[in-house]
Amino acid sequence: MLLVVVPLVVAIATGAVSWFFLPNEYTAEVSIYAMAKSETANDATGDVIYSDLNASQLLANDFAELAKNDQIRAATAERLGLEDLTAFDIDIKSSSTTRIIKVDVTAQDPKAAAAVANELTNQIGQTATRVMDVEAVNVINAAQVPDQPSGPPRVRFVVLSLPVALLAVILVLVVRAKVDTRVHSGSDVEDLLSVSVIGHVPTASGKRG
């Protein structure tokens, strides 16, 4: 019964917490194209070569570091009238087959997520063109206010809680069986003493008047 009841109870509890207590999260995304100064010749033919894609990966890494910069974060927060960006989850990523870099900002407020994504991209672009070998940072798609939540992954939490709870119950039962040295049946006596059980004496129940 424990192997069935406990995982179900844990899954129900996880679902209740996920749906009724965890707030929705919204992700706003900006797509940008950072053109290095060495790419001018390639733009004339429109060809994308391996060095361009490799440069895109490096630029994505550089942009990710810039997004962590305290001065850039402070400037972004100041422009938006915020104290800081600690309430925002910022992710910089790029594809291995394109030169497009994406800036994702996740927050509980969809309007704030879009505003931070756009302004942070602006601050990163200004810094990149000033201090890095970048000719221009062009915004392909500005962040729009998301109308659908992107998280938390409530279904995933519930699904993962089932095997975790099941493994926990199994572990508890195994440990309990290992540390329990009491004799529960005649077979336990036979295993411990290497003798055969020839009879059982019933335990008296109740009291005689």
N, C-alpha and C positions, 0 to 999 in steps of 0.2 A: 504493500500500500504506500509506503514511503516513497518508493521509486516513481510512483504516479502522482500522488497528492502533492508532494513538495515542489516538483518542477512546475506543476500547474499553478500552485499558489504563488510561486515566485514570478511566473510569467504574467499572471493577472496583476500582481503588485507592481511589476515593472511597467506594464501598460498603463496602469492608473497614474503612476508618477509621471510617465512620459507625456501622456495626453492632458493631464489636469494641472501639473505643476511646472513642467519645463516650458518656457516661453518659445514662441516661434522665432526662427532666425531667417533673415533675408540676405541674399547675395546679389550685389550689383557688380557688373563686369564691364571693363573698358578694354577694347581691342586697339592696340597701337602698333605702329610700324616705325622702328628706329633705324634710320638710314645712316650707315657709317660713311665717312668721307671717301673711302676706297671703293664704294659701290657705284659711283657715278657712271663709270664706263659700262658696267653691266646693265644699268637702267636703259641705256640706249637700245640694247637688243632685247631687253625683257627677259633674259635668261637668268635662271636661278642656279648657281653653282654651289658645290659643296662648301666652299669657303664662306659663302654668304650664310648658309644654314648654320655652320659652325659659329660664325660671328653672332648670329641670332641667339644661339644658346648661351654664349658668353655674355651678351648684352642682357639676357634675362637674368643671369646670375648677378650681374652688376646692378641691375634695377632692383633685384631682391634685396641686395645689401643697402642700396639707397633708401628703400622703403623702411629699413630698420634704423636709418640715421635719425638721431634725436633732433637735429636742426630741421630736417625736412618734415618730420612729424609735427614738431612745434609750429613751424610755419603753416602747415596745413590746418592744424587745430586753430591757430590764431585767425586765419582767414575765414574760418567757418564759425568762429565764436565759441569754440569748444575749449575745455581745459586741457584735454589730452586725447589720445587715440587708444587708450587702454581697453575701451569697450568694443573695439573693432578688430576683427581677425582679417589680416591682410595676406594675400597669397599672390605671388608673381610666378607665372608659368609660361612656357613656350612649347611649340610643337617641334618635333624632329624633322618635319617635312615642309615647314613654312617659316617665313621670317616674321610672323605675327606674334607679338607678345601680349599676354592678357593679364590684367590687374583685377583681381577679385577681392572685394571687400564685403565681409559678412558682419551683420549687426542685427539687433532686435528691432531697430527702427528702419524701415525700408527707405524712407526719404534721406535719413542720415547716411545710410550705406551708399546710396547713389552720389550724394554730395561729396563724401569723403573720397570715393573712388575717382571722381572727376578732378577734384582739387589736388589729390595726392599725385595723380598722373601728371598734372600740370607742373607741380613742384619738382617731380622727378625729371620731367622733360627739360625744364629750365636748367637744372643742375647738370644733367647729362650733356647738354650742348655746351655748357660752359667749361666743364672740367674733364670731359671724356672725348674720345675720338668719334663724336657723333655729329653729323651735319644737321639733322632735324629729327624730331619725334612727332610723327603725325598720328592723330587720333582717327582711327577708322570708324569705330562705333563708340560714342560716348555712353556712359552708364545711364540707364533708365531706371526709374523707380520700380523695383520688382513688385508684382502683384500676387505672387505665389511664394509661400515659404520654401526655403531650401533645406531646412532642418528644424529641429534635430532629427536624426534618423530613428524615429520611434519604432517602426516595424523591425528594423535591424536589432534594436535593443531587446525587443520581446523575443525575437527568434534566438538571439545569442544567450538569453537568460535561461532557456530550456536546457541545452547541454551543460551549461555551467552548473545549474542547480542539480542536474542529474549526476554529474561527476562528483559534486560535493556530497550528495547523499551516499553514493557508493563508497567514497573515501571514508565517511563517518562510520558506515556499517562495517567496512573492512577493519578499521582501527578498533572499533568496539569489539569485534569478534576476536581480534588478536590479543587484546588486553583482558578479556573476560576469561578468568580461570575457574569459574564455577562449573559444577557438574550439573548438566541439565537433563541427561537421559542415560539409559542403560548403556547405550553405545559409547558414551563418554567414559563410563567406568571400564568397559572392556578395553578401550584404547589406552587408558591411563595405567591400568593394573595388569593388562594382558590376561584376564580371566573371563570366564563366561558367566553371564547373568542367568541364574536359574529361577528367579522369582522376584516379584515386586511386592512390597508392603505398602498398602494404601495409607495416605495421610489422614488421620482422624479429623473430621470437621465438626464444628459445633461443640457444645459443652453438655455434659450429662447433668441432669437436675438432681 
